[in-house]
Amino acid sequence: MIIPLKKMQNKKTVVLGMSGGVDSSVALYLLKEQGFNVVGVSLKFGFWKNKENELKENVCCSKESINRAKKVCDKYGVPHFVVDTSKEFKKAVIDYFLKTLKENRTPSPCLFCNRDAKIAGLLKFAKSKKADFVATGHYAKIKKNGEIKLLKAKDKQKDQTYFLALLKQEQLAKLIFPLGDYTKAEVYEIAKKQGIEHFPKESQDLCFVSGKSMPKFLEKEVGINPGKIIDIKGKVLGNHKGLHFYTIGQRKGIKLPGGPFWVNGFNGNDVLVSKNEKDLFKKQVLLSDLNFLIKKPKKSIQIEAKIRYRQELSKAVLQRTRGSSTGGSPTSPRWATSPRWELVFNELQRAVTPGQIAVFYKGNVCLGGGVINN
């Protein structure tokens, strides 16, 4: 059942991020029905500009998708702007991605893109236009009665709070998520009734480089740093071109006889592999750079957490460790001064991967997230 919309008595202006897809298009319709003055904005992101890249533009903001966004804005009499945020995107996403790989960690670019490119870009534009709010087509909810809280969407299968867990309170205070109380099926139903076309999204791991071009991207931007592939007992099984070509839990692409093998970890410049998938499972997950969307807890708390998006939540304890470290070099000033946190799960977790983001919840409330440091 579709929830009836409430008209606002006093009109407020909201800047809506427009991708040209069905979600942001329906979000526009819903905001208009609620009485908002809406300004549509399509952000123009950068991409890997190299002849080896099969992508010639960022797939999230192609010319075609921006044209679709403009048509939807025209349909509802809403002004549409295209804002170039390619420099911000390069710093927040591409530079971060490469830096993380060079540290032999696995990046989680979408969370940093949301915080430092998408939401930051929309907020900057909104400030220049003296708009009251910013909206996106994310499936999530915000509760602003007293303490601002990020809540799971009605559609638990489409809930995107995981990708918003690193946002700041000041960002949440200005945000509206029109789709939070709708399922994807209901959004499609609205789109159909409104004559909003639905264009299936192409499968693409990263928006700035094609999957087929990824090996060349890694080779050119990170480089070649050969090392050994060894099993967990120390036996040399082969050689590799660089740790950044691998991630923990990986099975494909190892190319060793007698497999299958799974990447179990790294030791110096060696890739550690195991033929026993059970070696990938752990209960303890060390964290750094935590972002709390609530008041920072002073003691251990019982929560539910996940260490990647496509994963069921699992019960865990979030607590400080006895040491005071964020991982990395013990000679680093941050190592000595920044308190370290950890998740201790009730059940074993597969392929705990440094660089990925762990996100934690209490019921429907997203409490925040942190970078996995194991």
N, C-alpha and C positions, 0 to 999 in steps of 0.2 A: 504494500500500500504506500502511495506517495504522500509524504507529509505536506499539509497545506502551508503555504507561505504567509508570514506576517508582514504586512506593509509597515514601513517605518514612517513615523509621524514627521520627523525632521530629516530631510535628505542629507546624507553624507556622501562624500566622494571616495570611491575606492578604485585603486589601480589594480587591474586584473592581468596577470601573466597569461598571454595567449600563445599557445603552441600550434593552433590550427587543428588540434585533435578534438574528439568528441567530449572529453572531460572538461577542458577549459571553455569550450563552446557552450555546453550546458550550464556551466558555472556562470557564464555571462547572462544567460536567460534567467537563472534563479536570482541573481543579484538585481537585475532590472525589475523582476517581479516583487522583490522585497523593497523597492523604492530607492535604491542607491543610484547616484550619479556614477556611471561606470566609465573608466578610461581604459581601453585595451592597449596592452604593451607586449610586443614580441621582442625578446632579447636576442641579439645576434652574437652567437658564441664563435670562438675560434676553432681551428682544427690543425692537424699536422700538415703543414704545407711542404710537401715533398712529393716528387714524381713517383715515388714508390707507393704512395698512399692511394688506394683505389677510391677513397672518398675525396671529393673535390669541394665539399662543404660540410659543415656540422649537421648530422642527421636530425638533431633536435630543432634546428631552425633553418631548414632548407628554404629556398625561394618558394617552392611549391607550398610548404606548410605556412609560411608567412602570408602568402596570397590567400590561402584558405581562411586564416585568422582575420584578414582584412574584410573578406566577404561576409563573415559572420558579424563583425562589428558594423558593417554597412547595413546588414539586415535589420539590426536592432537600433540603428541610429546612434551608434557609439563611436567616438573618435578613436583612431588607431594610430599608434606610434611604433616605429622600429628603433630600438636603442642598441647601439654597438657597445657590447661589453666584452669584446674579444680579449682586451688586455687583462681585465679582471679574471676572465675565464682561464687564460693562459697561466696566470699566477696561482689561482685557486685550485685548478684541476690538473693541467698538463705538467706544470713545474712540480707540483706536489706529487703527482704520479711518478715522475722520473726520480725525484729525490727519495721517495719511499723504496723504489726498486733498487736504487744504488745502496740503500741501507740493508738490502737483502730481506725486505719485508714485502707483504702483499698489499697493495693500495685498496682503499675503498672510496673511489672518487665521487660517487653520487652524493654522499653525505656532506662532503666539503663543497661540492658544487651548489647544493641547495642553500647552504649557509652563506658562503662567501661569494657566490656568483649570482644565482637566481634571486634569492630573497634579498640579498644586499643590493643587487642592481635595481630591483623593483622598489625597494625602500628609498633608494637615492633618487630615483625618478619621482616617486610620490612626494618626497620632500620638496623637490624643485617646483612641483605643481600645487603644493600646499594641500595635498589630498589627505584624507583622514585615515584611510586604511589601505592595506595591500591584500590581495586575494590570489589564490592559486587553485588549480584543479586537483590538489592532493586529496586522497581519502584519509581524513583525520578530523578531529574536532578540538576546539579550544574552549575551555571554561574560564570565564573572566570574573566570576563572582568572588571578590577578594583576591586570593592567590591565583595567579594564572597557571592553568594546568593544560598539558597536552594529553588528549584522550584518544583512545582507539576509535576508529570509524565504525559505523553501523555494520558495514560489510567487512567482516573479519578476514575474508579471503583476499580482499583488496587493500586492507589497512596499510598505510604508508608511514606510520609514525616512526618506524625503524629509521627511515631516511631523513627524519626531521629531528632526531634525538640530540644533535649537536647544535641546534639553534640556541640563541641567547634569549633571556627573558624579555629584553627590550624589543627583540624581533617578534616574539610571540604576541606581545602587547598590541602590535599593529596589524596582526594577521587575521584573516577570515578564510575559512575553508567551507565553501558552500556545499560541497558534496559529502560532508561528514555524516549526515543523517540519511544518506541514500545508498542503495546497493548499486552495483554496476548495471544490473538488469533494469533497475528503475531509471538510471541515467540514459540507457539505450531507449527506454520507452519514451522518455521526455524528448530525446533527440528525434525519434521517429515522428512524434506528434508535431514537433516544431519544424520538421523538414530540414533538420541539420544532418548533413551527410556524414557517414562514418567511414573513415579510411583506415583499414587495418595497419597497425604499426609494424614496420619491418623489424625482424629480429636482428639486433646489433648489440654486441657486448659493450662496446665503447662508442661514444658519439663522435669522437675526434679522430679515430683511426679505424680502418676496417680490420676485421678479424684475419683476413688473408694477408694483410700488410703488417700485422703485429710482429712477426719475426724480424722483418727489416727495420721496423720502428725501434725495437729493442737493440738490434745490432748497431744501428746508426746513432741512436740517442744515448744509450747506456754503454755500449761497447762490448767487446769480447774479453772475457777474463777466465781462461781455461782452468779447470780443476779436475778432481777425481770424483767418481761416483763409488761410494763404498757401502757395504752393508753394515748393519748395526753391530756386527762383531769386529769390524775393521778391515774386512777383506775388500781389496780393490776389485771392482767389477767393470769399470770403464772410465770414460772421460766425458766432461761436459764443457760447454762454451761460456757458461756464466750462470751464477745462481739465480739471476733475474729471469731466466727462462723456465724456472720451476716454482711451484708453490706446494705447501704441505698438503698431503692428501691426494696429490696428482698421481694418476696411473698412466694415462696416455702420453706418448712422446718420450718415454724413458729409453726405449729401444735397447733393451738388454736381453740376451738370450736366457731362457730358463724361467721367464716371468710367469704371471704378472708381478711387478714390483710397485710399491707405493712410496712416494717421497715422504720420509718420516721427519726430516729436519735438516739442519745445516751445521757443520762444524768447521770453523774457519772458512776456507774456500771449497770445502768438500760437500757434496750432496749425499745425505744419508738415506738409504732406501731399505725397505723391508718387504719380505714376501708374505708377512703375516699382517693382515689389515688390522688386527686387534692392537697392534703396537701404536696405532694412531689415536687411541682413545685416552682421554685424561679427564680428571675432575676439577683440577685447579687451573684457573685462568688469571694470570697477572695482568694488571691494567695500568695505563698511564694516561695523562691528559684527560681526566674525567670532566665531563660536562654535566652538571646537575641542573635539572629543570625544576627542582624543588630545593628547599633549604638543605644544605649539605648535612648529612647525618653525622652525629657525633659518636655513634656506636654501630655495631653490626646490625644489619636489617635483613629480614627474610623477604625474598623477592622471587620473581620469575625472570628469566633472561634467555637471550638467544645470542649466538656468536656469528650468525649470518642471517640474511633476510629470509630466505626460503627454509626456515627451520621452525619447528614447534617450540613454544616456550617450555623451559624446564625450571624446576624449583632449584633455588640456590641461596647462598648467604653472601651478601656483599659486605666486605669488611676491610679494615686496614691491615696491612701486614705488620709484622713486628719491626722490620727494618724501615728505613726511610730512603726509598729509591724509586726511580722511574725506569729503571733498566738502563742500558747503554753503558758508557764508560764510567768506571768508578772515579775517574779523575775529573769528571764533569761537575761543575758547581750545582747543577740541577739534581744530580744523583744524590748529593748529600742533603739537600734542603727540601725536596719535594716529596711529600708522603705518598707511599705506594698503596694501591688498593688491589684487592683480588676478589674474584668470584670463586666460590667453592660449591660446585654443583652436587646435587644428591645422586645424580646418575652420570655415567661417563659420557663425554662429549667427543665427537669425531673430528679430527683434523683441526685442532686449535691453532690458528694461523696468525703469527705476528703481523701487525699492520692492519688487520681487519678490525671491525668495530663490534664490540659487545654492547647490547642495549638491554636495559632492565626496566621492569614494570612492577606495579603494585595494583592488582586488579586491572581496571581499564586505563589507569594512569601511567603514562610513560615518564619514568623518573630521570632518564638521561642515558648517557653512554660513555664509553671510553675506548681507547686504542689498546688492542691486545698486545701484550709484551712478551709472552712466553719465549 
